[in-house]
Amino acid sequence: PPQTPHAGFVRGADARRAEGNGRVGQTAPSAAARERRRRISEKTAELSRLVPGGHRLNTAEMLQEAGRHVKLLQAQVGVLALMRTLEEFQQEKIVPPVARERMHALLTCGGVQERLAAEGKCLVPTNLVEAMAEDKAVRSNAPLIRDLTRFSESLPEQ
């Protein structure tokens, strides 16, 4: 009688069928890859909800926008920290409560933030710019003082 190969050596469509559902059985690497893709999809969807306008972008554009948004938030945190420092060291130049409330409202408004971010801009109080221009560390940095002077000159007179 002809010898038949051992059952472990049979390779065909039927050799790997899972029982009951008719699907081909999964290998560990493909299951791991599927799980990895699922997690990436979930995280990408979560990121698109956090980034202003992220739901309208493809993945690459959304990741770029997320980077820009993080930089904008870092700049705003820096501005707020500087404002607090200025208030502590320059009590005579305290921002009036009404102006502070308006600034807070603008900083927390999503639509305003999205528009500013799209234009690559960030809110900065005028007295903060003036205080920076008077700072010794800023004055010793030629490129920074040049840019700050240009910016100050572009501000409308009050």
Rosetta constraint file for C-alpha pairs under 8 A:
AtomPair CA 5 CA 9 HARMONIC 6.31 0.50
AtomPair CA 5 CA 10 HARMONIC 6.89 0.50
AtomPair CA 6 CA 10 HARMONIC 7.03 0.50
AtomPair CA 10 CA 15 HARMONIC 6.34 0.50
AtomPair CA 11 CA 15 HARMONIC 5.67 0.50
AtomPair CA 11 CA 16 HARMONIC 7.98 0.50
AtomPair CA 12 CA 16 HARMONIC 7.48 0.50
AtomPair CA 13 CA 17 HARMONIC 7.01 0.50
AtomPair CA 13 CA 24 HARMONIC 7.89 0.50
AtomPair CA 16 CA 24 HARMONIC 5.69 0.50
AtomPair CA 16 CA 25 HARMONIC 5.57 0.50
AtomPair CA 17 CA 22 HARMONIC 6.00 0.50
AtomPair CA 17 CA 23 HARMONIC 5.82 0.50
AtomPair CA 17 CA 24 HARMONIC 4.48 0.50
AtomPair CA 17 CA 25 HARMONIC 5.60 0.50
AtomPair CA 18 CA 22 HARMONIC 5.97 0.50
AtomPair CA 18 CA 23 HARMONIC 5.70 0.50
AtomPair CA 18 CA 24 HARMONIC 5.73 0.50
AtomPair CA 18 CA 25 HARMONIC 5.10 0.50
AtomPair CA 26 CA 30 HARMONIC 6.49 0.50
AtomPair CA 26 CA 31 HARMONIC 6.30 0.50
AtomPair CA 27 CA 31 HARMONIC 6.28 0.50
AtomPair CA 28 CA 32 HARMONIC 6.11 0.50
AtomPair CA 29 CA 33 HARMONIC 6.10 0.50
AtomPair CA 30 CA 34 HARMONIC 6.06 0.50
AtomPair CA 31 CA 35 HARMONIC 6.18 0.50
AtomPair CA 32 CA 36 HARMONIC 6.10 0.50
AtomPair CA 33 CA 37 HARMONIC 6.16 0.50
AtomPair CA 34 CA 38 HARMONIC 6.18 0.50
AtomPair CA 35 CA 39 HARMONIC 6.23 0.50
AtomPair CA 36 CA 40 HARMONIC 6.18 0.50
AtomPair CA 37 CA 41 HARMONIC 6.09 0.50
AtomPair CA 38 CA 42 HARMONIC 6.26 0.50
AtomPair CA 39 CA 43 HARMONIC 6.18 0.50
AtomPair CA 40 CA 44 HARMONIC 5.99 0.50
AtomPair CA 41 CA 45 HARMONIC 6.14 0.50
AtomPair CA 42 CA 46 HARMONIC 6.18 0.50
AtomPair CA 43 CA 47 HARMONIC 6.08 0.50
AtomPair CA 44 CA 48 HARMONIC 6.17 0.50
AtomPair CA 44 CA 59 HARMONIC 7.32 0.50
AtomPair CA 45 CA 49 HARMONIC 6.55 0.50
AtomPair CA 46 CA 50 HARMONIC 6.65 0.50
AtomPair CA 47 CA 51 HARMONIC 6.21 0.50
AtomPair CA 47 CA 54 HARMONIC 7.58 0.50
AtomPair CA 47 CA 66 HARMONIC 7.81 0.50
AtomPair CA 48 CA 52 HARMONIC 7.83 0.50
AtomPair CA 48 CA 53 HARMONIC 7.67 0.50
AtomPair CA 48 CA 54 HARMONIC 4.35 0.50
AtomPair CA 48 CA 55 HARMONIC 5.29 0.50
AtomPair CA 48 CA 62 HARMONIC 6.75 0.50
AtomPair CA 49 CA 54 HARMONIC 6.39 0.50
AtomPair CA 49 CA 55 HARMONIC 6.63 0.50
AtomPair CA 50 CA 54 HARMONIC 7.35 0.50
AtomPair CA 51 CA 62 HARMONIC 7.50 0.50
AtomPair CA 51 CA 65 HARMONIC 7.12 0.50
AtomPair CA 51 CA 66 HARMONIC 5.79 0.50
AtomPair CA 51 CA 69 HARMONIC 6.95 0.50
AtomPair CA 52 CA 69 HARMONIC 7.97 0.50
AtomPair CA 52 CA 110 HARMONIC 7.68 0.50
AtomPair CA 52 CA 114 HARMONIC 5.75 0.50
AtomPair CA 53 CA 57 HARMONIC 7.29 0.50
AtomPair CA 53 CA 114 HARMONIC 7.54 0.50
AtomPair CA 54 CA 62 HARMONIC 5.52 0.50
AtomPair CA 54 CA 65 HARMONIC 7.56 0.50
AtomPair CA 57 CA 61 HARMONIC 5.69 0.50
AtomPair CA 57 CA 62 HARMONIC 5.46 0.50
AtomPair CA 58 CA 62 HARMONIC 5.98 0.50
AtomPair CA 59 CA 63 HARMONIC 6.16 0.50
AtomPair CA 60 CA 64 HARMONIC 6.34 0.50
AtomPair CA 61 CA 65 HARMONIC 6.07 0.50
AtomPair CA 62 CA 66 HARMONIC 5.96 0.50
AtomPair CA 63 CA 67 HARMONIC 6.33 0.50
AtomPair CA 64 CA 68 HARMONIC 6.44 0.50
AtomPair CA 65 CA 69 HARMONIC 5.98 0.50
AtomPair CA 66 CA 70 HARMONIC 6.11 0.50
AtomPair CA 67 CA 71 HARMONIC 6.35 0.50
AtomPair CA 68 CA 72 HARMONIC 6.20 0.50
AtomPair CA 68 CA 117 HARMONIC 7.65 0.50
AtomPair CA 69 CA 73 HARMONIC 6.17 0.50
AtomPair CA 69 CA 117 HARMONIC 6.90 0.50
AtomPair CA 70 CA 74 HARMONIC 6.11 0.50
AtomPair CA 71 CA 75 HARMONIC 6.17 0.50
AtomPair CA 72 CA 76 HARMONIC 6.21 0.50
AtomPair CA 72 CA 117 HARMONIC 6.79 0.50
AtomPair CA 72 CA 122 HARMONIC 7.00 0.50
AtomPair CA 73 CA 77 HARMONIC 6.12 0.50
AtomPair CA 74 CA 78 HARMONIC 6.16 0.50
AtomPair CA 75 CA 79 HARMONIC 6.16 0.50
AtomPair CA 75 CA 122 HARMONIC 7.42 0.50
AtomPair CA 76 CA 80 HARMONIC 6.10 0.50
AtomPair CA 76 CA 122 HARMONIC 6.94 0.50
AtomPair CA 76 CA 123 HARMONIC 7.55 0.50
AtomPair CA 77 CA 81 HARMONIC 6.08 0.50
AtomPair CA 78 CA 82 HARMONIC 6.11 0.50
AtomPair CA 79 CA 83 HARMONIC 6.08 0.50
AtomPair CA 79 CA 124 HARMONIC 6.68 0.50
AtomPair CA 80 CA 84 HARMONIC 6.25 0.50
AtomPair CA 81 CA 85 HARMONIC 6.22 0.50
AtomPair CA 82 CA 86 HARMONIC 6.01 0.50
AtomPair CA 82 CA 128 HARMONIC 7.50 0.50
AtomPair CA 83 CA 87 HARMONIC 6.18 0.50
AtomPair CA 83 CA 128 HARMONIC 6.51 0.50
AtomPair CA 84 CA 88 HARMONIC 6.31 0.50
AtomPair CA 85 CA 89 HARMONIC 6.25 0.50
AtomPair CA 86 CA 90 HARMONIC 5.48 0.50
AtomPair CA 86 CA 91 HARMONIC 7.78 0.50
AtomPair CA 86 CA 128 HARMONIC 7.39 0.50
AtomPair CA 86 CA 131 HARMONIC 7.65 0.50
AtomPair CA 87 CA 91 HARMONIC 5.51 0.50
AtomPair CA 87 CA 93 HARMONIC 7.18 0.50
AtomPair CA 87 CA 94 HARMONIC 5.75 0.50
AtomPair CA 87 CA 95 HARMONIC 7.99 0.50
AtomPair CA 90 CA 94 HARMONIC 7.07 0.50
AtomPair CA 93 CA 127 HARMONIC 7.52 0.50
AtomPair CA 95 CA 99 HARMONIC 6.43 0.50
AtomPair CA 95 CA 100 HARMONIC 6.16 0.50
AtomPair CA 95 CA 127 HARMONIC 7.87 0.50
AtomPair CA 96 CA 100 HARMONIC 6.21 0.50
AtomPair CA 97 CA 101 HARMONIC 6.08 0.50
AtomPair CA 98 CA 102 HARMONIC 6.25 0.50
AtomPair CA 99 CA 103 HARMONIC 6.08 0.50
AtomPair CA 100 CA 104 HARMONIC 6.10 0.50
AtomPair CA 101 CA 105 HARMONIC 6.12 0.50
AtomPair CA 102 CA 106 HARMONIC 6.21 0.50
AtomPair CA 103 CA 107 HARMONIC 6.11 0.50
AtomPair CA 104 CA 108 HARMONIC 6.17 0.50
AtomPair CA 105 CA 109 HARMONIC 6.10 0.50
AtomPair CA 106 CA 112 HARMONIC 6.46 0.50
AtomPair CA 106 CA 113 HARMONIC 7.65 0.50
AtomPair CA 107 CA 112 HARMONIC 7.65 0.50
AtomPair CA 107 CA 113 HARMONIC 6.84 0.50
AtomPair CA 107 CA 123 HARMONIC 7.56 0.50
AtomPair CA 108 CA 113 HARMONIC 7.63 0.50
AtomPair CA 109 CA 113 HARMONIC 6.26 0.50
AtomPair CA 110 CA 114 HARMONIC 6.04 0.50
AtomPair CA 111 CA 115 HARMONIC 6.24 0.50
AtomPair CA 112 CA 116 HARMONIC 6.11 0.50
AtomPair CA 113 CA 117 HARMONIC 5.92 0.50
AtomPair CA 114 CA 118 HARMONIC 6.15 0.50
AtomPair CA 115 CA 119 HARMONIC 6.44 0.50
AtomPair CA 116 CA 120 HARMONIC 6.07 0.50
AtomPair CA 116 CA 121 HARMONIC 4.94 0.50
AtomPair CA 116 CA 122 HARMONIC 6.26 0.50
AtomPair CA 117 CA 121 HARMONIC 5.74 0.50
AtomPair CA 117 CA 122 HARMONIC 7.23 0.50
AtomPair CA 124 CA 128 HARMONIC 6.88 0.50
AtomPair CA 124 CA 129 HARMONIC 7.32 0.50
AtomPair CA 125 CA 129 HARMONIC 6.75 0.50
AtomPair CA 126 CA 130 HARMONIC 6.33 0.50
AtomPair CA 127 CA 131 HARMONIC 6.02 0.50
AtomPair CA 128 CA 132 HARMONIC 6.10 0.50
AtomPair CA 129 CA 133 HARMONIC 6.22 0.50
AtomPair CA 129 CA 148 HARMONIC 7.46 0.50
AtomPair CA 129 CA 152 HARMONIC 7.14 0.50
AtomPair CA 130 CA 134 HARMONIC 6.54 0.50
AtomPair CA 130 CA 152 HARMONIC 7.66 0.50
AtomPair CA 131 CA 135 HARMONIC 6.36 0.50
AtomPair CA 132 CA 138 HARMONIC 6.53 0.50
AtomPair CA 133 CA 138 HARMONIC 6.60 0.50
AtomPair CA 133 CA 139 HARMONIC 6.80 0.50
AtomPair CA 133 CA 145 HARMONIC 6.84 0.50
AtomPair CA 133 CA 148 HARMONIC 6.79 0.50
AtomPair CA 133 CA 149 HARMONIC 7.47 0.50
AtomPair CA 134 CA 138 HARMONIC 7.58 0.50
AtomPair CA 134 CA 139 HARMONIC 7.10 0.50
AtomPair CA 135 CA 139 HARMONIC 6.21 0.50
AtomPair CA 136 CA 140 HARMONIC 6.28 0.50
AtomPair CA 137 CA 141 HARMONIC 6.79 0.50
AtomPair CA 138 CA 144 HARMONIC 6.60 0.50
AtomPair CA 138 CA 145 HARMONIC 6.17 0.50
AtomPair CA 139 CA 144 HARMONIC 7.78 0.50
AtomPair CA 139 CA 145 HARMONIC 5.71 0.50
AtomPair CA 140 CA 145 HARMONIC 7.81 0.50
AtomPair CA 141 CA 145 HARMONIC 6.14 0.50
AtomPair CA 142 CA 146 HARMONIC 6.06 0.50
AtomPair CA 143 CA 147 HARMONIC 6.25 0.50
AtomPair CA 144 CA 148 HARMONIC 5.98 0.50
AtomPair CA 145 CA 149 HARMONIC 5.88 0.50
AtomPair CA 146 CA 150 HARMONIC 6.29 0.50
AtomPair CA 147 CA 151 HARMONIC 6.11 0.50
AtomPair CA 148 CA 152 HARMONIC 6.05 0.50
AtomPair CA 149 CA 153 HARMONIC 6.11 0.50
AtomPair CA 150 CA 154 HARMONIC 6.30 0.50
AtomPair CA 151 CA 155 HARMONIC 6.66 0.50
